[in-house]
Structure formats: structure tokens, C-alpha cells
Amino acid sequence: MIEQIQDIELTTLNRLALLDNAAFGIGGLNAWHLAPLIRHGRVFVFWQDSEIAGSVQYMLDWDHPDTAYMVGITVDQRRRGQGIASKLLRESFHSLRQQNLRLIELTVAPDNVVALRLYETKLGFSRTGYRENEYGAGEHRLVLTLNLSRH
Ligand SMILES: CC(C)(COP(=O)(O)OP(=O)(O)OC[C@H]1O[C@@H](n2cnc3c(N)ncnc32)[C@H](O)[C@@H]1OP(=O)(O)O)[C@@H](O)C(=O)NCCC(=O)NCCS
């Protein structure tokens, strides 16, 4: 089941921070990032067996109000390869589209082949940019964009 998180609740915040920390280490979201994203952005989670199996977060692009920037997506390591990310993204896109969002933009490491297959091959994102040292020295990122009206 996919749900948009709307309340700040300690267990949920901790679970989401743990998920991100396991996947990204220092680059992961913590409670201080997650709380404003829940209140002012959009955070969707995938529930499996009463546990949060995955999460995706979005913020509005100030300069392009028809664009949602996807801050990140993480699926619990033990639950990967079951289609959870695909379902989470498709359902969240549907919800964003209903809220008049037109484009999704995200950044991804050029060597993250699993994520690139998911975004490009499975969901139809296109490469629209490349940002050197985006998150620090050597942390280059590809920029990917998806037009929701074609999804
Ligand atoms: C990227 C991630 C979210 C994918 O989650 P997932 O639930 O395992 O993905 P899905 O099961 O929905 O798979 C979707 C597609 O991803 C690709 N994929 C998934 N696992 C893969 C693997 N081990 N090898 C290659 N491609 C893979 C495939 O294209 C797959 O579609 P297919 O099964 O029809 O071929 C997950 O691996 C993750 O949390 N990684 C760490 C965090 C991360 O890198 N996030 C993205 C940062 S931009």
C-alpha cells in the first residue's frame, strides 16, 4: 500500500532516516530534512507487512512551479527487486499529476546502473543535464527529467 505521509510521527521519522542512512550514509536524509519535506513537500511510502519498505520525497521547484524535484528514493535492501520502487514512483507521479505538476526532475550518480535502468528504461526519463561536483568534490550527477503528461 502506498501512502502520503502527512503527520510528523517519531517512529515514522526514525524509520525513514534509517532507510536513507542504510542506502546513502552521510548523504541520506535525517529527521531535520524529513520533517520539512513531510510538511512542505511530498513524502510517499510503500507499506509492506506493516513496515515502511520504501520512500520517495519531492519538493516544488521555486523557479518552475510545474516541476517537482525528486529529492530521493530508497527501498529497504531486503525488499529490492520486487517492483516496489516502480510502484511507488508510478503512484506518486499519478498523485503529483493530479496536483497539476507537469515535470519531474531528479539527479542520479552516473554509475548507479540500477537506478538508471529504473528511471530511463522502465519509466521513460531523459537525460537533460550533467552537474559536476553537485554534492561535493567528485560527486557528479546526471540530471534526468520526465514529462508527466506522457507518462
Ligand atoms: C534504486 C532502487 C530504489 C530500486 O528499488 P527496487 O524496488 O529494487 O526497484 P524495482 O524492483 O521496482 O525495479 C525497477 C527496475 O530497476 C532495475 N533494477 C532493479 N534491481 C536491479 C538490479 N539488481 N540490477 C539491475 N537493474 C535493476 C530494473 O530495470 C527494474 O525493472 P525490471 O525488474 O522490470 O527489469 C533501490 O535499488 C535502492 O533503494 N537503491 C539505493 C538507493 C538509490 O540508489 N536510490 C536512487 C538514487 S537516485
The ligand as an ORCA input file, in Angstrom:
! r2SCAN-3c Opt
* xyz 0 1
  C      17.087      2.116     -6.940
  C      16.089      1.390     -6.014
  C      15.192      2.436     -5.357
  C      15.255      0.405     -6.844
  O      14.276     -0.185     -5.977
  P      13.558     -1.596     -6.316
  O      12.310     -1.655     -5.530
  O      14.531     -2.694     -6.108
  O      13.263     -1.437     -7.859
  P      12.207     -2.308     -8.686
  O      12.121     -3.670     -8.103
  O      10.945     -1.535     -8.837
  O      12.940     -2.428    -10.084
  C      12.714     -1.467    -11.048
  C      13.762     -1.588    -12.139
  O      15.037     -1.236    -11.617
  C      16.014     -2.014    -12.298
  N      16.645     -2.903    -11.326
  C      16.194     -3.269    -10.099
  N      17.093     -4.067     -9.499
  C      18.126     -4.204    -10.362
  C      19.373     -4.897    -10.318
  N      19.757     -5.569     -9.243
  N      20.179     -4.791    -11.406
  C      19.836     -4.064    -12.487
  N      18.655     -3.387    -12.587
  C      17.829     -3.466    -11.540
  C      15.296     -2.817    -13.348
  O      15.176     -2.050    -14.518
  C      13.949     -2.973    -12.711
  O      12.929     -3.244    -13.624
  P      12.687     -4.756    -14.127
  O      12.666     -5.611    -12.900
  O      11.380     -4.700    -14.848
  O      13.852     -5.053    -15.025
  C      16.831      0.571     -4.908
  O      17.786     -0.251     -5.541
  C      17.525      1.427     -3.857
  O      16.919      1.805     -2.857
  N      18.826      1.708     -4.081
  C      19.613      2.525     -3.126
  C      19.188      3.976     -3.147
  C      19.334      4.583     -4.531
  O      20.317      4.381     -5.250
  N      18.324      5.405     -4.892
  C      18.316      6.137     -6.142
  C      19.156      7.351     -6.002
  S      18.943      8.491     -7.347
*
